[in-house]
Amino acid sequence: MRTVKVGIIGCGMIAGGKHMPSLAKVGNVEMVAFCDLIVERADEAAAKYGVPDAKVFTDYKQLLAMEDIEVVHVLTPNVSHAVISIDAMEAGKHVMCEKPMAKTGAEAKAMYEAHARTGKKLSIGYQNRSKAQSQLLKKMIENGELGDIYYAKAVAARRRGVPTWGVFLDKEKQGGGPMIDIGTHSLDLILWLMNNYEPESVVGSVFHKLKHTENAANEWGSWDPKTFEVEDSAFGYVKFKNGAVVSIETSWALNIAKPEGSYLCGTKGGADFNGGLRINGERDGSLFLNVIDVDPNARELFRGESMTDFDYEAKQWIHCIVNDTEPLVKPEEAMVVSAILEAVYISAETGKPVYFD
């Protein structure tokens, strides 16, 4: 396959922990430019993952001016996802933007409109769709094995898992806490599995209860209550135009002993991811619960190849660039996720439901 030249904008933890290592495993990718406000981070990324003459910038517009770059990965704080992605598409680049799509629903819509206007591909880093068990369940649902799915719960709950690095606790840069950070992953997966992107209304509640604790127990060390500007837990209830409902449960800090995962309930059966892909239902007068031993290498593309979810996400993204096909995560879908997340925050602030046109 032809070589795809990539520029990296934002060389922090998500770049080094996910995108750059995975792109490096895609044989026809060359990372030719790196941009970060902290030049030392860009230098380090270029030295580790770049071609020998890779360029380093602190101004992303200089990177976008490079004519040989075909694809840009936007890996910055949420506040700049929209402006950088739109500028990149306007500059003729395809864009992979890390989740969430944007800080607000309006920004996400503007990104989608730029994609439609320029004809450039746009995808969002929702890697849960890349899991083999997610793709198998998607096929089962499409084949009608769960029937009509009318209730689901999107769960991303941590007992004590507050990220204390970077800008995660900065409301202006991130837009929120666990709802927009990890809740976005679980909501995206549920909507994709249900194939339901027509919300009617959202009710939300946001809590700032445990963040004030001094010297708190936490997976990544105690947080500073004075800089913890976002919520520690948040919950939403979404009603869709076809009558289906989805509840969202997300937390970085919540007094719950053993958080469980997301699940879906249909007229013929249900599914969850607790201890693997589990399918429940009724047959011949008896209830059953089947745990499916999912082959991790049996994904839609590259069947039989052993790779991580991150690696699959990167390879299918480049595959869609080379073959001019749609990416696994489409911008019109991710746009709805951002609109619902924002509605949770608005509802919590106003005390009223948010209605969609």
C-alpha positions, 0 to 999 in steps of 0.5 A, a space after each residue: 500500500 502507498 505511504 501515508 504521511 502523518 502529523 501529530 498535534 499534541 505529544 502528551 500522554 494520549 499521544 505517547 500511550 496510544 496513537 504514536 506507538 500504534 501508528 508506528 506498527 502500521 507499515 505504510 505510515 510515516 510520522 513526519 511532523 510533531 507539534 506541542 506547546 512544550 517543544 521538548 515533548 515534540 522533540 522527544 516524540 520526533 526522536 522516538 517515532 518520527 522519520 529521520 528528518 521529522 519536523 518539530 513545531 510549537 505552532 500547529 498552523 506551521 505543521 498544517 502548512 506542510 503539503 506532504 502531510 495527508 493525515 493529522 492526529 489531534 491529541 490536545 485538550 478538549 478545548 482545542 479539538 474543534 478549532 484545530 480539527 477544522 483548521 486541519 480539514 480546511 488545510 486539506 488534511 484528514 483528521 483523527 481527533 481523540 475523544 471526546 469530539 469536542 467540548 460542546 455540542 456546537 463545536 462538534 457540529 462545526 467539526 462535522 460541517 467542516 468534514 462535509 464541506 471539505 470532503 476530508 475524513 474525520 474520525 474520533 478516538 473511541 477505541 471501544 468499538 475496536 474490541 472484538 467482543 464489541 464487534 461480535 455483539 454489534 453483528 448479533 444485534 444487527 441479526 436481531 438476536 436481542 430483538 428491539 433494544 429499549 433500555 441500556 445502561 452506559 457505565 464508566 464508574 471508578 471507585 477512586 480513579 481521579 486522573 491527577 496529571 495534565 489538565 483533567 481537573 481544569 474545567 475550562 480546558 476539558 469542559 467537565 470531569 468523568 462524564 466527558 472523559 470516560 462516560 463519553 466512551 461508554 455512551 458512544 459504544 451503547 449508541 453504536 450498538 443500538 444504532 440509535 442517534 435520535 435523542 429526544 430529551 436528557 435529564 442530568 445530575 452532576 455531583 461535587 461531593 468527594 473532590 473536597 477530600 484532603 489526602 484522599 485515597 486514589 489510584 494515581 495519588 491524592 488530588 489537590 481539592 483547590 485545583 479540582 474544578 470539575 465534577 467527581 461523578 455524573 449521571 444522565 437519563 436519555 430518552 430517544 424518539 423511538 421510546 428507548 431509554 439509556 441511563 449513563 453512570 460515570 464517576 472518578 470518585 464514588 463510594 461504590 465497592 465494585 462497579 459493574 459494566 454497561 448492558 443492553 436489554 432487548 425483547 429477545 435477550 440482553 447483553 453485558 460485558 461483566 467478565 466477558 461478553 455475556 448473553 442472557 435470555 429465555 429458551 424452552 421455558 428456562 432462563 439462560 446466561 451464556 458467556 461467549 469466548 470471543 476470539 480477540 483476533 476475529 474482528 471485522 478487518 484484519 481477521 486473524 491478526 493479533 493486535 491491541 484495540 489501539 493498534 486495530 483503531 490505528 490500522 483501520 483508520 489508515 486503511 480507510 484513508 488508503 481505500 477511501 472507505 468510511 472509518 469505524 467511528 463516523 463524525 455524525 455519530 460522535 457529534 450526537 455523543 457530544 450533544 448528549 454529554 453537554 445536555 447532561 451538564 446543562 440539565 444539571 446546571 438548570 435543574 430542567 430537562 434538555 429537549 432536542 429538536 
